[in-house]
Every structure is written in C-alpha cells, then in structure tokens.
Amino acid sequence: MTDPVIRTLDDSTAHLFDTLPDPLRMREKHQRTRFRPDWQRVALRDGRVVARAAWWGAPEATEPLLINWFDVAVGEEEAGAELLRGAPWQVEELELDLPTGWHDDLALRTAAETRFTAARKAGFELLVERYNYRWTPECGLPGRPGRLVFTAEPDDRVFFDALRRIHSVTLDAHARRAIEQGGVDQAAQEEMDFFHWMPSPREWWQIARTPDGEPVGIHIPGRNPAGPCVGFIGVLPEQRGHGYAYDLLVECTHFLVEHGAEFIAAATDQGNAPMAAHFARAGYPVVRERVNFWAAAAVSAG
C-alpha cells in the first residue's frame, strides 16, 4: 500500500472534496455553510480520496476557528489522523454533526466511530455530545408565560457578572472545560467573546427580572454567519428550580421572530436534561446530533 498524499485544495482542485462517499449526510448538514477551498484538505491513496476535512471560520477571518467536516474511509484512520496532524492551522475544536439516532444504526455508528478513531489518533479527545435544534414557524410559536420582565442592558460588566454566577454551577461541558483551565472568569469571558463575535446587534442582549425587580438570568438572541440562533440561555443559581429557563427560551424565540427570523438554530448538551426538556416543550425539534472533540494535547502543550 502506498503512503497517502495530503493536499490542501484550491479553486482548481476543490472538486476533489466531493469524491468521497457521504454516509453521515454531511453535505445535507452543510448546505448553507460556505467553505474556503484553501481551508480544505484531502488525503489521497493511489489517486483516490480516502479522507477529507474542512476548517471553518467567519467570512472575514484570517484563520479558521474549528474543524466541522471530517470524513474518513473505513480502514483509513491513520490517513485521516495524518490529515489533521499536519494541518497548518491549529484549532482547539473538531465538531461533527451526525444524523439523529446514529447510535442505534449500525452503518451510521460504524462510519462515525471510524472518524472518532482518526480524531483520537490526531490528538483530539471527546468533550461532549449535543442536540442540534431548528425551530421553524411550522413548529408553532410558544406562548409567553408572562412571569418575567425583559430589558436590554448596555453594560457588559452586568453580563460578565451574571455569567460568572451562572457558570459557578453549570452542566455545560464547554464552560466546565474553561473553568478547569482558568476558572469561572475564563468561562465567562469565553461566552462574552462569543456574544461579541456574533454579527447580531449588541442591543439584543437582555436581562430577565421578576416583576419585583430581582435578577433571574440572561438570554442572548443572536445571528451567527448561518442565521438566527439562540445564543445563550442562563439562570442565576439562586433562581433555579422554577423553570425560568423555559421563560427565557420562549422570550428569545419571540424576540428573534419579531426581528424577522424564519428559522432559529439552537443546541444544548445531551447531559443537560432540564434544558433539553425546555427545548422540547417550546417546540424545538432535534434535527442533528453534534459530537465535539477538543485538542487536549495541543492545549496542554500551549
């Protein structure tokens, strides 16, 4: 067997990316995603593509943010690992959006585990499995519970303080990783950086309070490069146990619809059962399942 040849693509070779079978229906997932050919790489063996990966970042970015397409032919795990290891861009995260129910389908599970094996060989470790949601008007607009008052807040420090308190007790795997690395301040700052990264207006960020003025939590209606999304839902620790996260999600949904959204994307960790239940109650169907890996070795070395 000949050694694989790794190629970074350009406009003239971009067609090679589409020559590998797509059992996990990644093309379906990425219909609206714009990939740069020069952020795509393939591994070829005897002229045939046996692995491919696409790095993604915002349109104006000079460096990619993460890997969100990774395919490996059966038996080509080492070629897939080499494709990632030798990339000129060092990113901390690899995410794969898989069809719902992939765990229970032998063909889908085999295809997914082939990619997982290659990712691990390249130094990535499993971080979390998530549910991806997509609300559309056909799902129905949930009624506002009317228990809370929502207002804009221009002071970033108010949101930073709320995030520190929210993440002091959190089920979110990304926040927990940030806390392990740098404490709750790092977790809060990473959220703030994400909110500011979104191209949606800063004025959309909202604080939720009881009618008596007690702070309850925050919600961040957003737009990412792919469209409207639930940017963040968070309830302060002392206000938990009342189901307020549902109120926040409903308000976020109404807000985005009132600002022209014809669909709304969202996601939550599968281990966050309370939030998953709120999404189901609000009429958000699961459309894909996301598996997030992170480059533990690279992060530790850095």
C-alpha positions as CSV (number, residue, x, y, z in Angstrom):
1,M,0.0,0.0,0.0
2,T,1.4,3.4,-1.0
3,D,1.7,6.2,1.5
4,P,-1.2,8.8,1.4
5,V,-0.6,12.1,-0.3
6,I,-2.0,15.1,1.6
7,R,-3.2,18.1,-0.4
8,T,-4.6,21.4,0.6
9,L,-7.1,22.4,-2.0
10,D,-7.6,25.5,-4.1
11,D,-10.2,26.6,-6.7
12,S,-8.8,24.2,-9.3
13,T,-8.9,21.1,-7.1
14,A,-11.9,21.9,-4.9
15,H,-13.9,19.2,-6.7
16,L,-11.8,16.5,-5.0
17,F,-13.5,17.2,-1.8
18,D,-16.8,15.8,-3.2
19,T,-15.4,12.5,-4.4
20,L,-15.6,10.7,-1.0
21,P,-18.9,8.9,-0.1
22,D,-21.1,10.8,2.5
23,P,-22.7,8.2,4.7
24,L,-23.3,10.7,7.6
25,R,-25.0,13.1,5.2
26,M,-22.6,16.0,6.0
27,R,-23.4,17.6,2.7
28,E,-27.1,17.9,3.8
29,K,-26.0,19.5,7.1
30,H,-23.7,22.0,5.3
31,Q,-26.0,23.1,2.5
32,R,-25.7,26.7,3.8
33,T,-22.1,26.6,5.0
34,R,-19.6,28.5,2.9
35,F,-16.2,26.7,3.0
36,R,-13.0,28.2,1.6
37,P,-11.2,25.7,-0.7
38,D,-7.8,26.7,0.8
39,W,-9.2,25.7,4.3
40,Q,-10.0,22.2,2.9
41,R,-7.6,19.2,2.8
42,V,-7.8,15.7,1.4
43,A,-5.7,12.6,1.8
44,L,-5.3,10.6,-1.4
45,R,-4.0,7.0,-1.8
46,D,-3.3,5.8,-5.3
47,G,-5.1,8.9,-6.6
48,R,-8.3,8.2,-4.6
49,V,-9.6,10.4,-1.8
50,V,-9.6,8.4,1.5
51,A,-10.1,11.3,4.0
52,R,-11.1,14.9,3.9
53,A,-11.5,17.7,6.4
54,A,-12.8,21.3,6.2
55,W,-11.9,24.1,8.6
56,W,-14.3,26.9,9.2
57,G,-14.2,30.5,10.3
58,A,-16.2,33.7,9.9
59,P,-16.1,35.1,6.4
60,E,-13.7,37.9,7.4
61,A,-11.4,35.7,9.5
62,T,-7.8,35.2,8.6
63,E,-7.5,31.9,10.5
64,P,-10.1,29.1,10.9
65,L,-12.0,28.7,14.2
66,L,-12.6,24.9,14.1
67,I,-12.9,21.8,12.0
68,N,-16.6,21.0,11.3
69,W,-16.3,18.4,8.5
70,F,-14.2,15.3,8.8
71,D,-14.7,12.1,6.8
72,V,-12.5,9.0,6.7
73,A,-12.9,5.9,4.6
74,V,-13.1,2.6,6.5
75,G,-9.6,1.4,7.3
76,E,-8.0,4.8,6.6
77,E,-8.0,6.1,10.2
78,E,-4.2,6.8,10.1
79,A,-4.5,8.7,6.9
80,G,-7.3,10.8,8.5
81,A,-5.2,11.4,11.5
82,E,-2.2,12.5,9.4
83,L,-4.5,14.9,7.5
84,L,-5.4,16.6,10.8
85,R,-1.9,16.4,12.4
86,G,-0.1,18.1,9.5
87,A,-2.6,20.9,9.0
88,P,-1.1,24.5,9.0
89,W,-3.9,25.7,11.3
90,Q,-4.0,24.7,14.9
91,V,-7.6,24.8,16.2
92,E,-8.8,23.6,19.6
93,E,-12.1,22.0,18.4
94,L,-13.5,19.5,16.0
95,E,-17.2,19.1,15.7
96,L,-19.2,16.5,13.8
97,D,-22.9,16.9,13.2
98,L,-24.4,13.4,12.8
99,P,-27.9,12.2,11.9
100,T,-30.3,11.8,14.8
101,G,-30.3,8.2,16.1
102,W,-26.9,7.4,14.8
103,H,-26.0,5.4,17.9
104,D,-28.8,2.9,17.0
105,D,-28.0,2.5,13.3
106,L,-25.1,0.1,12.8
107,A,-23.9,1.6,9.5
108,L,-24.0,5.2,10.8
109,R,-22.3,4.2,14.1
110,T,-19.5,2.4,12.2
111,A,-19.0,5.4,10.0
112,A,-19.0,7.8,13.0
113,E,-16.6,5.6,15.0
114,T,-14.2,5.5,12.1
115,R,-14.0,9.3,12.3
116,F,-13.7,9.3,16.1
117,T,-10.8,6.8,15.9
118,A,-8.9,9.0,13.4
119,A,-9.6,12.2,15.5
120,R,-8.2,10.5,18.6
121,K,-5.1,9.4,16.7
122,A,-4.6,13.0,15.8
123,G,-4.7,14.1,19.5
124,F,-8.4,15.1,19.9
125,E,-10.4,13.9,22.8
126,L,-14.2,13.6,23.2
127,L,-15.7,16.6,25.0
128,V,-19.4,16.3,24.7
129,E,-22.4,15.1,22.7
130,R,-25.1,17.7,21.9
131,Y,-28.5,18.0,20.4
132,N,-28.9,20.4,17.5
133,Y,-32.4,22.1,17.1
134,R,-34.0,24.1,14.4
135,W,-37.3,25.9,15.1
136,T,-39.5,27.0,12.1
137,P,-42.9,28.6,12.1
138,E,-44.4,25.2,11.4
139,C,-43.3,24.2,14.9
140,G,-45.7,26.8,16.5
141,L,-44.7,29.9,18.5
142,P,-44.9,29.0,22.2
143,G,-46.9,31.3,24.4
144,R,-45.1,33.7,26.7
145,P,-45.5,32.6,30.4
146,G,-45.6,36.3,31.4
147,R,-43.7,35.7,34.7
148,L,-40.6,37.8,33.9
149,V,-39.7,41.3,32.7
150,F,-37.1,41.6,30.0
151,T,-34.9,44.6,29.4
152,A,-31.8,45.5,27.4
153,E,-28.6,46.3,29.4
154,P,-25.8,48.2,27.8
155,D,-23.2,47.5,30.5
156,D,-21.0,44.4,29.6
157,R,-20.0,44.2,33.3
158,V,-23.5,43.2,34.2
159,F,-23.5,40.3,31.8
160,F,-20.0,39.3,32.8
161,D,-21.0,39.1,36.5
162,A,-24.2,37.1,35.6
163,L,-22.1,34.7,33.5
164,R,-19.7,34.2,36.4
165,R,-22.6,33.3,38.7
166,I,-24.3,31.1,36.1
167,H,-21.2,29.1,35.4
168,S,-20.3,28.7,39.1
169,V,-22.8,25.8,38.9
170,T,-23.1,24.6,35.3
171,L,-23.9,21.5,33.3
172,D,-22.3,22.9,30.2
173,A,-19.2,20.9,29.1
174,H,-17.5,23.8,27.3
175,A,-17.9,26.0,30.4
176,R,-16.6,23.3,32.6
177,R,-13.5,22.9,30.4
178,A,-12.9,26.6,30.6
179,I,-13.3,26.6,34.3
180,E,-10.7,23.7,34.6
181,Q,-8.3,25.8,32.5
182,G,-8.8,29.2,34.0
183,G,-11.7,29.4,36.5
184,V,-15.1,31.0,36.2
185,D,-13.6,34.2,34.9
186,Q,-12.3,32.4,31.8
187,A,-15.7,30.7,31.2
188,A,-17.5,34.0,31.5
189,Q,-15.0,35.7,29.2
190,E,-15.3,33.0,26.5
191,E,-19.1,33.5,26.5
192,M,-18.7,37.2,26.2
193,D,-16.2,36.8,23.4
194,F,-18.7,34.6,21.6
195,F,-21.5,37.1,22.1
196,H,-19.4,39.9,20.6
197,W,-18.3,37.7,17.8
198,M,-21.8,37.2,16.5
199,P,-22.8,39.8,13.9
200,S,-26.2,40.5,15.6
201,P,-26.7,43.8,17.4
202,R,-25.3,44.2,20.9
203,E,-28.6,45.9,21.8
204,W,-30.3,42.4,21.6
205,W,-28.8,41.1,24.8
206,Q,-31.4,41.0,27.6
207,I,-31.6,40.7,31.4
208,A,-34.6,38.9,32.9
209,R,-36.1,40.0,36.2
210,T,-39.1,39.2,38.3
211,P,-41.9,41.9,38.5
212,D,-40.3,42.9,41.8
213,G,-37.0,43.6,40.1
214,E,-35.0,40.6,41.2
215,P,-32.5,39.4,38.6
216,V,-33.3,36.0,37.2
217,G,-31.0,35.4,34.3
218,I,-30.0,36.4,30.8
219,H,-30.8,35.5,27.2
220,I,-28.9,36.3,24.1
221,P,-30.8,36.3,20.8
222,G,-28.3,36.1,18.1
223,R,-27.3,35.7,14.5
224,N,-24.3,33.7,13.5
225,P,-23.0,33.5,9.9
226,A,-25.6,30.8,9.2
227,G,-28.6,32.8,10.5
228,P,-30.7,33.4,13.6
229,C,-29.8,31.4,16.7
230,V,-30.4,31.1,20.5
231,G,-27.0,32.4,21.6
232,F,-27.3,31.7,25.3
233,I,-29.9,30.9,28.0
234,G,-28.8,31.2,31.6
235,V,-30.5,31.3,35.0
236,L,-28.8,32.6,38.1
237,P,-28.1,29.8,40.7
238,E,-30.4,31.3,43.4
239,Q,-33.3,31.4,40.9
240,R,-33.2,27.8,39.7
241,G,-35.9,25.3,40.4
242,H,-38.7,27.5,39.0
243,G,-38.4,26.5,35.3
244,Y,-37.3,30.1,34.4
245,A,-35.0,28.7,31.6
246,Y,-38.2,27.9,29.7
247,D,-39.4,31.5,30.0
248,L,-36.0,32.8,28.8
249,L,-36.1,30.4,25.8
250,V,-39.6,31.5,24.8
251,E,-38.7,35.1,25.0
252,C,-35.6,34.6,22.9
253,T,-37.7,32.8,20.3
254,H,-40.3,35.6,20.2
255,F,-37.6,38.2,20.0
256,L,-35.9,36.6,17.0
257,V,-39.2,36.1,15.2
258,E,-40.1,39.7,15.8
259,H,-36.8,40.6,14.2
260,G,-37.5,38.6,11.1
261,A,-36.3,35.1,11.8
262,E,-37.8,32.4,9.6
263,F,-35.9,29.7,11.4
264,I,-33.9,29.6,14.7
265,A,-30.9,27.3,15.3
266,A,-30.0,26.1,18.9
267,A,-28.1,23.5,20.7
268,T,-27.6,22.0,24.2
269,D,-25.5,19.3,25.8
270,Q,-27.3,15.9,25.9
271,G,-26.4,15.7,29.6
272,N,-28.3,18.9,30.3
273,A,-31.7,17.1,30.6
274,P,-33.5,20.2,32.0
275,M,-32.6,22.4,29.1
276,A,-33.4,19.6,26.6
277,A,-36.8,19.3,28.2
278,H,-37.4,23.1,27.8
279,F,-36.5,22.9,24.1
280,A,-38.9,20.0,23.6
281,R,-41.7,21.9,25.4
282,A,-41.0,25.1,23.3
283,G,-41.4,23.1,20.1
284,Y,-37.8,22.8,19.0
285,P,-37.2,19.5,17.2
286,V,-33.8,17.8,17.2
287,V,-32.5,17.8,13.7
288,R,-28.9,16.6,14.2
289,E,-26.7,15.3,17.0
290,R,-23.3,17.0,17.4
291,V,-20.2,15.4,18.8
292,N,-17.5,17.8,20.0
293,F,-13.8,16.9,20.3
294,W,-11.1,19.2,21.6
295,A,-7.4,19.2,21.0
296,A,-6.4,18.3,24.6
297,A,-2.7,17.6,23.8
298,A,-2.3,20.9,21.8
299,V,-4.0,22.9,24.5
300,S,-1.9,21.3,27.3
301,A,1.3,21.9,25.3
302,G,0.3,25.5,24.8
